[in-house]
Amino acid sequence: MKKDNSEEMSLGMNAEPFDYISETERLIIRPLKKDDYVNWLNAFENRFPSQHRNDKGKMDMTECTPNWFHHLVDRHQELARTDAVYVFGVFRKEDGTHLGMIDIATLARADFQWASFGYTIHNQYWRKGYGKEAVNEALLIAFEQLKFHRIEAHINLDNIPSMKLAESVGMEFECVRKGFIHENDEWTDHLVYYKNSSYERITVQK
């Protein structure tokens, strides 16, 4: 794991740019930069149609202009500076292709050091082990660099691929939280998977 500027990340209200970089065998995980626009847009535009209910598939990107994207990058920086959410792009090391996104959101600090995280890999890059490799590294970032003790994944009841991915990196099923997240104009139940900071890196089988 390679790190830049990581010591103050967990303190909140950090004035320094959020520029942490982590590398695995095949991936680079880092915040988006403004010059990522074309690479980022191409990945979304080249998605396959939706593969299941929880996959958004190909999306209308008409409103996602360079200016829109630059504001998005600035917003990600502001969220990190206030210790609210840390958003990372997932890039393939060999050619820089944008593969997906990971976000780590602070739920509580103080005596809890508790966060949730979400992950997505563009569906044209599924079944290559990128999701497991990225999530495995994201957990280490959350524990070692952002100093969280507990990480949760909140998963729709029918999202079997996400359940399998969480389990593959050593997360444990804890409970179903009823009416937990507001989605599609209703409060929905979610599975809660968790991992505490005793986490050890899982060997990724490609």
C-alpha positions as CSV (number, residue, x, y, z in Angstrom):
1,M,0.0,0.0,0.0
2,K,1.3,3.4,-1.0
3,K,0.2,6.5,0.9
4,D,0.2,10.3,0.4
5,N,-0.7,12.8,3.1
6,S,-2.7,10.3,5.1
7,E,-2.0,11.1,8.8
8,E,-4.5,13.9,9.2
9,M,-7.4,12.3,7.2
10,S,-9.3,11.0,10.2
11,L,-9.2,14.4,12.1
12,G,-11.8,16.2,10.1
13,M,-11.8,19.8,8.7
14,N,-8.5,19.1,7.0
15,A,-7.3,22.0,4.8
16,E,-5.0,19.9,2.8
17,P,-6.2,18.3,-0.6
18,F,-7.5,14.8,-0.2
19,D,-5.0,13.0,-2.4
20,Y,-4.5,9.6,-0.8
21,I,-3.4,6.9,-3.3
22,S,-3.4,3.2,-2.7
23,E,-2.3,0.4,-5.0
24,T,-2.9,-3.3,-5.3
25,E,-1.5,-5.7,-7.8
26,R,-3.8,-4.6,-10.5
27,L,-5.5,-1.4,-9.3
28,I,-5.0,2.2,-8.3
29,I,-7.5,3.6,-5.8
30,R,-7.5,7.4,-5.4
31,P,-9.8,10.4,-5.5
32,L,-11.1,11.6,-8.8
33,K,-9.1,14.4,-10.5
34,K,-10.5,17.0,-13.0
35,D,-8.5,15.5,-15.8
36,D,-10.2,12.1,-15.3
37,Y,-13.3,13.4,-17.1
38,V,-12.9,11.6,-20.4
39,N,-11.8,8.3,-18.9
40,W,-14.7,8.5,-16.3
41,L,-17.3,9.4,-18.9
42,N,-16.2,6.7,-21.3
43,A,-16.6,4.0,-18.6
44,F,-20.2,5.1,-17.9
45,E,-21.0,5.4,-21.6
46,N,-19.6,1.9,-22.4
47,R,-21.7,0.1,-19.7
48,F,-23.8,-2.8,-20.8
49,P,-27.6,-2.6,-20.2
50,S,-28.7,-3.3,-16.6
51,Q,-27.8,-6.9,-15.7
52,H,-30.2,-7.1,-12.7
53,R,-32.5,-4.9,-10.6
54,N,-29.7,-3.4,-8.5
55,D,-27.5,-2.6,-11.5
56,K,-28.2,0.8,-13.1
57,G,-26.5,-0.3,-16.3
58,K,-26.1,2.2,-19.1
59,M,-27.1,5.7,-18.0
60,D,-28.0,9.0,-19.7
61,M,-24.8,11.1,-19.2
62,T,-26.1,14.1,-21.2
63,E,-25.9,16.4,-18.2
64,C,-22.4,15.3,-17.2
65,T,-20.4,18.0,-18.9
66,P,-16.8,18.8,-18.0
67,N,-18.0,21.7,-15.9
68,W,-20.4,19.4,-14.0
69,F,-17.6,16.9,-13.4
70,H,-15.3,19.6,-12.1
71,H,-17.9,20.6,-9.6
72,L,-18.3,16.9,-8.6
73,V,-14.5,16.6,-8.0
74,D,-14.6,19.8,-5.9
75,R,-17.6,18.4,-3.9
76,H,-15.7,15.2,-3.2
77,Q,-12.8,17.2,-1.9
78,E,-15.1,19.2,0.4
79,L,-16.7,16.1,1.8
80,A,-13.3,14.7,2.6
81,R,-12.1,17.9,4.2
82,T,-15.1,17.8,6.6
83,D,-14.6,14.0,7.3
84,A,-18.1,13.4,5.9
85,V,-17.5,11.1,3.0
86,Y,-14.3,9.8,1.2
87,V,-14.9,9.0,-2.4
88,F,-12.4,7.0,-4.5
89,G,-12.2,6.1,-8.1
90,V,-11.0,2.6,-9.0
91,F,-8.5,2.5,-11.9
92,R,-6.8,-0.3,-13.7
93,K,-3.1,0.0,-13.2
94,E,-2.0,-1.2,-16.6
95,D,-3.9,1.4,-18.7
96,G,-5.6,3.8,-16.3
97,T,-9.1,2.6,-17.2
98,H,-11.8,3.8,-14.8
99,L,-13.4,0.6,-13.4
100,G,-15.7,1.9,-10.7
101,M,-16.1,3.9,-7.4
102,I,-15.9,3.3,-3.7
103,D,-17.2,5.7,-1.0
104,I,-16.6,5.6,2.8
105,A,-19.1,7.6,4.8
106,T,-18.6,8.7,8.4
107,L,-21.5,7.6,10.7
108,A,-19.9,8.6,14.0
109,R,-16.5,9.4,15.4
110,A,-15.7,9.9,19.1
111,D,-16.2,6.6,21.0
112,F,-17.5,4.8,17.9
113,Q,-15.2,5.4,14.9
114,W,-18.0,4.0,12.7
115,A,-18.5,4.2,8.9
116,S,-20.5,2.7,6.1
117,F,-19.2,2.1,2.6
118,G,-20.5,1.4,-0.8
119,Y,-18.9,0.1,-4.0
120,T,-19.7,-0.2,-7.7
121,I,-17.8,-1.7,-10.6
122,H,-19.0,-0.8,-14.1
123,N,-20.8,-3.9,-15.4
124,Q,-18.5,-4.3,-18.5
125,Y,-15.7,-5.2,-16.0
126,W,-17.6,-7.7,-13.9
127,R,-16.3,-11.3,-13.3
128,K,-12.7,-10.3,-13.4
129,G,-12.1,-10.0,-9.6
130,Y,-11.9,-6.2,-9.6
131,G,-14.7,-5.8,-7.1
132,K,-13.1,-8.0,-4.5
133,E,-9.7,-6.5,-5.0
134,A,-11.0,-3.0,-4.7
135,V,-13.2,-3.7,-1.7
136,N,-10.4,-5.6,0.1
137,E,-8.2,-2.5,-0.3
138,A,-10.9,-0.1,0.7
139,L,-11.4,-1.8,4.0
140,L,-7.7,-1.4,4.7
141,I,-7.9,2.3,3.8
142,A,-10.8,2.7,6.1
143,F,-9.1,1.0,9.1
144,E,-5.4,2.0,8.6
145,Q,-5.6,5.5,7.1
146,L,-9.0,6.9,8.0
147,K,-8.8,5.3,11.5
148,F,-12.3,3.8,11.6
149,H,-13.0,0.9,14.0
150,R,-16.2,-0.5,12.4
151,I,-17.3,-0.6,8.8
152,E,-20.7,-1.6,7.6
153,A,-22.1,-2.4,4.2
154,H,-25.9,-1.8,3.8
155,I,-27.2,-4.2,1.1
156,N,-30.6,-4.6,-0.5
157,L,-32.3,-7.8,0.4
158,D,-32.2,-9.2,-3.1
159,N,-28.7,-8.0,-4.0
160,I,-27.0,-11.4,-4.0
161,P,-23.8,-10.3,-5.8
162,S,-23.1,-7.6,-3.1
163,M,-23.8,-10.1,-0.4
164,K,-21.3,-12.6,-1.9
165,L,-18.7,-9.8,-2.4
166,A,-19.0,-8.7,1.3
167,E,-18.6,-12.2,2.5
168,S,-15.7,-12.8,0.2
169,V,-13.6,-10.1,2.0
170,G,-14.5,-11.4,5.5
171,M,-17.4,-9.2,6.3
172,E,-20.1,-10.8,8.6
173,F,-23.8,-10.7,8.4
174,E,-25.2,-9.0,11.5
175,C,-28.9,-8.2,11.0
176,V,-31.7,-6.8,8.8
177,R,-32.5,-3.2,9.6
178,K,-36.1,-2.5,9.0
179,G,-37.2,0.6,7.1
180,F,-33.5,1.7,7.1
181,I,-32.8,3.6,3.9
182,H,-35.1,5.8,1.8
183,E,-34.9,4.5,-1.8
184,N,-37.4,4.8,-4.7
185,D,-39.8,6.9,-2.6
186,E,-40.1,4.4,0.3
187,W,-38.2,3.3,3.4
188,T,-36.5,0.0,2.6
189,D,-35.1,-2.9,4.7
190,H,-31.4,-3.6,4.3
191,L,-29.0,-6.3,5.3
192,V,-26.1,-5.2,7.5
193,Y,-22.7,-6.7,7.0
194,Y,-19.8,-5.5,9.2
195,K,-16.1,-5.7,9.8
196,N,-14.2,-4.4,12.8
197,S,-10.6,-3.1,12.8
198,S,-9.0,-6.4,13.6
199,Y,-9.3,-6.9,9.8
200,E,-6.6,-8.7,7.9
201,R,-6.0,-8.5,4.2
202,I,-7.8,-11.4,2.3
203,T,-5.8,-13.0,-0.5
204,V,-7.5,-12.2,-3.8
205,Q,-8.0,-15.2,-6.1
206,K,-8.2,-14.0,-9.7
